[in-house]
Each structure stands twice: as structure tokens, then as C-alpha cells.
Amino acid sequence: MPTVKDIAIRKPDEDEATRCKNWPIWTCEASRFDWDYTETETCLILEGSVEVSDRPESGESVSFGPGDLVEFPVGLKCVWNVKKPVKKHYNFV
């Protein structure tokens, strides 16, 4: 089963960032919730601050924010801790 160590976080190149702008936008206020990935999600963070940890708790977590391109693997079970309201472009495959 994937863990948060399998989440890929990087800065997109200009072409990738342009493609992401065609994806839908999702927003969320500061909150904490469980999430299970049944598909691979790629997202470009526009605003906010998020920390994602494993579920069940492993002590591991990753954080990301504006300008980060993040890919979540299918099968990941995690907890999203939205520390500052987030706005992102997203795409599921």
C-alpha cells in the first residue's frame, strides 16, 4: 500500500503549469479530513498550505504549498490537514 513517502512533490516547468490551468479548480477552508485515493491525482497548488499524513498514523507526513505540483498515488489512505485555505487545479487519471 502506498504511503506519503510515495507522494511526488516538485515545481512544474512552464509547459506543465500552463496545461494545469485547463484543469478544474478545487478550494477548501482550513480543516482536517481523511481521504482515500481510488485514482491517481495530480494537482497544482495555487494558494494555501497543506500537510498530508499516513492513515493509519505512521509518524510520516509531507507538506506543500503554492507553486507545487503534487502527485498522489492510487491506493493512498491519508489525512489532509489544510493549515491555510487551499486552492488547486486538479486532474484524476
C-alpha positions as CSV (number, residue, x, y, z in Angstrom):
1,M,0.0,0.0,0.0
2,P,1.4,3.5,-0.9
3,T,2.4,5.9,1.9
4,V,3.0,9.6,2.0
5,K,6.6,8.8,1.0
6,D,5.2,7.9,-2.4
7,I,3.7,11.4,-2.9
8,A,5.7,13.2,-5.6
9,I,6.2,17.0,-5.0
10,R,8.1,19.2,-7.4
11,K,8.0,22.6,-9.2
12,P,6.4,22.3,-12.6
13,D,8.1,23.6,-15.7
14,E,6.3,26.3,-17.7
15,D,4.5,23.9,-20.1
16,E,3.2,21.8,-17.2
17,A,1.9,24.8,-15.4
18,T,0.1,26.0,-18.5
19,R,-1.6,22.6,-19.0
20,C,-2.7,22.6,-15.4
21,K,-4.6,25.8,-15.9
22,N,-7.1,23.9,-18.0
23,W,-8.0,21.6,-15.1
24,P,-10.9,22.2,-12.7
25,I,-10.3,24.2,-9.5
26,W,-11.0,22.9,-6.0
27,T,-11.0,25.0,-2.9
28,C,-11.1,24.1,0.8
29,E,-11.1,26.1,4.0
30,A,-8.7,25.2,6.9
31,S,-9.8,21.7,8.0
32,R,-8.7,18.2,8.6
33,F,-10.2,15.1,6.9
34,D,-9.5,11.5,5.8
35,W,-9.0,10.8,2.1
36,D,-8.6,7.6,0.1
37,Y,-7.2,7.8,-3.4
38,T,-9.1,5.5,-5.8
39,E,-7.4,7.1,-8.7
40,T,-4.0,8.9,-9.2
41,E,-4.4,12.6,-8.7
42,T,-2.1,15.3,-9.9
43,C,-2.7,18.9,-8.7
44,L,-1.1,22.3,-8.9
45,I,-1.3,24.2,-5.6
46,L,-2.3,27.9,-6.2
47,E,-2.8,29.0,-2.6
48,G,-2.7,27.7,0.9
49,S,-0.7,25.2,3.0
50,V,-1.4,21.5,3.4
51,E,0.2,18.7,5.4
52,V,-0.7,15.1,4.5
53,S,0.0,12.2,6.8
54,D,-0.5,8.4,6.6
55,R,-3.6,6.7,7.8
56,P,-3.2,4.7,9.9
57,E,-0.7,7.1,11.5
58,S,3.0,6.2,10.8
59,G,4.6,9.4,12.1
60,E,5.4,10.4,8.5
61,S,4.0,13.5,6.7
62,V,4.6,15.8,3.7
63,S,3.8,19.4,3.3
64,F,3.2,21.5,0.2
65,G,2.1,24.9,-0.9
66,P,1.8,27.5,-3.7
67,G,3.6,26.5,-6.9
68,D,4.0,22.8,-6.0
69,L,2.9,20.1,-8.5
70,V,1.8,17.2,-6.4
71,E,1.0,13.6,-7.5
72,F,-0.9,11.3,-5.1
73,P,-0.7,7.5,-5.9
74,V,-3.8,5.3,-6.3
75,G,-4.4,3.4,-3.1
76,L,-3.0,6.0,-0.7
77,K,-5.0,6.4,2.5
78,C,-4.2,9.6,4.2
79,V,-5.3,12.6,6.4
80,W,-5.3,16.0,4.8
81,N,-4.6,18.8,7.3
82,V,-5.4,22.1,5.5
83,K,-3.5,24.6,7.5
84,K,-4.3,27.7,5.3
85,P,-7.2,27.7,2.9
86,V,-6.2,25.9,-0.3
87,K,-7.0,26.5,-3.9
88,K,-5.7,24.0,-6.5
89,H,-6.1,22.8,-10.1
90,Y,-6.6,19.0,-10.1
91,N,-6.7,16.1,-12.5
92,F,-7.6,12.4,-11.8
93,V,-6.4,9.6,-14.1
